[in-house]
């Protein structure tokens, strides 16, 4: 697998330009989840981490809940706008990305945590930088643009260390670039640190290019925080709470299925052309995420993210972070941790293979220093905050 095709695929995914395959619609006619709810449109971007949406559709978990669904591909702007205006009824995506839209008035509700985080701050292996506090005055590379989720996570890490990460403060220098160039620019000494999303962070670590300074997956207080959560249109949820609950339940149960069967979920995503990556790469990328869906912890993740985003000046100065979290979260009938725990999913033969060490995983990709990867474009794009 060469670097050039990977970059091309990553750009394609980030732009949301791939075609929707003919087989990605519903699995036959089933009764709507609630009188008047009709067929529900579930949006997706074509990203590896959206595997629960693909599994819920193709393994019949939406149908099991009694909802008729249509899976519709979109891009980032279309996702947020479509969820806000009711063009789409549901999706699962990044909590921080959703909170920015909700702050601006988007009628979107968060209803359940899907998987924990994949974001990192990394430095060269021999760097004198030992803690986040040492990043003051340094040059930090971020993927795509100012405002991408790795940038947001890095801002939270800096703010926790007493550094003002805002552009106006100039306590650090932010450098936005193509995700595939981060490792090389770090090696060349043009950057002092980089903010990455897994599996890019693991690829660079396996290549010996970086040492991890802060890891959302393992470091407190981020380790138990959900990166992605189920989102529903607010008006739809108010008018049809039972249907909103059912589509949420289907995605949460599908997340449990992905955790047990990442290989099968990865193969399904590739076979049905939801994801433009090899099944092997897709499998390993899924295995680097933790699909342990929950409700109460999902709610606390929204609260934590909002508070940290306020401290890091990622929200407006007048925004009340606690009030924003309350406005963003919605408890739905029957969507509880007790329900999630009670769900039993099958484990298909060979569904969870061995997780490759970082070096072997990195070998699946391009040359040393290349972080190009089509699997996690979700974490490398978002709304630019540079205006």
MOSUL-V999683 format. One record per backbone hydrogen bond with DSSP energy under -1.0 kcal/mol. NH is the residue of the N-H (numbers start at 1). CO is the residue of the C=O. E is the energy in kcal/mol with one decimal. If there is no record, write none. Layout:
NH;CO;E
NH;CO;E
This chain:
6;2;-1.4
7;3;-2.6
8;4;-2.2
9;5;-2.5
10;6;-2.8
11;7;-2.4
12;8;-2.0
13;9;-2.7
14;10;-2.7
15;11;-2.2
17;12;-1.9
24;21;-1.6
37;34;-2.6
40;68;-3.4
42;70;-2.6
43;90;-2.4
44;72;-1.9
50;47;-1.7
51;48;-1.5
53;50;-1.6
54;50;-1.3
55;51;-2.9
56;52;-2.7
57;53;-1.7
58;54;-2.9
59;55;-2.7
61;56;-1.1
62;56;-2.1
64;60;-2.2
65;61;-1.2
66;63;-1.3
67;62;-2.1
70;40;-2.7
72;42;-2.5
74;44;-2.2
79;75;-2.5
80;76;-2.0
81;77;-2.3
82;78;-2.7
83;79;-2.5
84;80;-1.9
85;81;-2.3
88;82;-1.9
89;41;-3.0
90;41;-1.4
91;231;-1.7
93;229;-2.0
95;227;-2.9
98;94;-2.2
99;95;-2.6
100;96;-1.6
101;97;-1.3
102;98;-2.6
103;99;-2.5
104;100;-1.2
105;102;-1.6
106;101;-2.5
108;106;-1.9
109;232;-2.7
110;328;-3.3
111;230;-2.4
113;294;-2.7
114;228;-2.4
115;228;-1.2
116;290;-1.7
117;225;-1.0
120;196;-2.7
121;214;-2.3
122;194;-3.1
123;211;-2.8
127;124;-1.8
134;131;-1.3
135;132;-1.9
136;133;-1.1
137;171;-4.0
138;135;-2.3
140;173;-3.0
141;193;-2.7
142;175;-2.5
144;177;-3.5
145;143;-2.3
148;145;-1.9
150;379;-1.1
152;148;-2.1
153;149;-2.7
154;150;-2.6
155;151;-2.4
156;152;-1.9
157;153;-2.3
158;154;-2.6
159;155;-2.7
160;156;-2.0
162;159;-1.6
163;158;-2.6
170;166;-1.2
173;138;-2.9
175;140;-2.5
177;142;-1.9
181;178;-2.1
182;179;-1.1
185;181;-2.5
186;182;-1.9
187;183;-2.4
188;184;-2.5
189;186;-1.2
190;185;-2.0
192;139;-2.5
193;139;-1.6
194;122;-2.7
195;141;-2.7
196;120;-2.4
198;118;-3.8
200;197;-1.4
203;199;-2.7
204;200;-2.4
205;201;-1.9
206;202;-2.9
207;203;-1.6
208;205;-1.4
209;204;-2.5
211;123;-3.3
213;121;-3.0
214;121;-1.8
216;119;-3.0
219;215;-2.8
222;219;-1.5
223;219;-1.3
225;222;-2.2
227;115;-1.8
228;115;-1.7
229;93;-2.7
230;112;-3.0
231;91;-3.3
232;109;-2.4
233;89;-1.8
234;107;-2.7
237;233;-2.2
238;234;-2.1
239;235;-2.5
240;236;-2.9
244;240;-2.4
245;241;-2.2
246;242;-2.0
247;243;-2.3
248;244;-1.8
249;245;-2.6
250;246;-2.3
251;247;-1.7
252;248;-2.4
253;249;-2.8
254;250;-2.1
255;251;-1.8
256;252;-1.5
257;253;-1.7
258;254;-2.4
259;255;-2.1
260;256;-1.7
261;257;-2.0
263;351;-2.7
265;261;-2.6
266;262;-2.5
267;263;-2.6
268;264;-2.2
269;265;-2.2
270;266;-1.9
271;267;-3.1
272;268;-2.5
273;270;-1.3
274;269;-2.2
275;269;-1.8
282;278;-2.7
283;279;-2.4
284;280;-2.1
285;281;-2.4
286;282;-2.2
287;283;-2.0
289;286;-1.6
292;290;-1.4
294;113;-1.3
299;295;-2.4
300;296;-2.3
301;297;-1.8
302;298;-1.6
303;299;-1.9
304;300;-2.6
305;301;-2.8
306;302;-2.4
307;303;-2.2
308;304;-2.6
309;305;-2.7
310;306;-2.0
311;307;-2.1
312;308;-2.2
313;310;-1.4
314;309;-3.2
319;316;-1.6
324;320;-2.6
325;321;-2.3
326;322;-2.0
327;323;-2.3
328;324;-2.1
329;325;-2.0
330;110;-2.3
335;332;-1.8
336;334;-1.3
340;336;-2.2
341;337;-2.8
342;338;-1.7
343;340;-1.2
351;348;-2.1
361;357;-2.6
362;358;-2.6
363;359;-1.4
364;361;-1.5
365;362;-1.9
370;367;-2.3
379;376;-1.6
380;377;-1.4
385;146;-3.0
